Amino acid sequence: MKLDNIALFDPRTCISGKVMRLNRITGNIFRKHFKEFKVTNSQVSLLFILSKRDGLTQKALSDISKLEKSSINRNLNRLMSNQYISKADFPLIKITDKGLNMVNQIIPEWEKAMTEIRSLLGEEGEAALNLILSKLNATL
């Protein structure tokens, strides 16, 4: 068996691997701050979106959050079981008063996580992230 490609390959240069590690590192920081609320980063993202743009379809939420359909389903079911969202006006998904209260309570912890990450990245690092995101979003 000829395995020449393996000898030439350096996984440390993989952009996907770097982005995934970045996601895990930042996710760990947010999880630390969100721990007492018993919600995931993805669930918080969906609540944040709905707190600003209430009454979205599942497809719109998926497009905005960039979460896959299975992840959206799983997270929406958990949010609904906790009564943070409602599908009473299906196909629109709306945040409930309980969900708005959760968002209001979690924002100070979100701000602490943001401060921690910003202190690690510095202005240059945050600007680099914004640039990368803007370039990748432009291709979609």
Secondary structure, DSSP 8 states (H G I E B T S, - for coil): ---HHHHH--GGG-HHHHHHHHHHHHHHHHHHHHGGGT--HHHHHHHHHHHHS-SB-HHHHHHHHT--HHHHHHHHHHHHHTTSEE-TTTT-BEE-HHHHHHHHHHHHHHHHHHHHHHHHHHHHHHHHHHHHHHHHHHT-
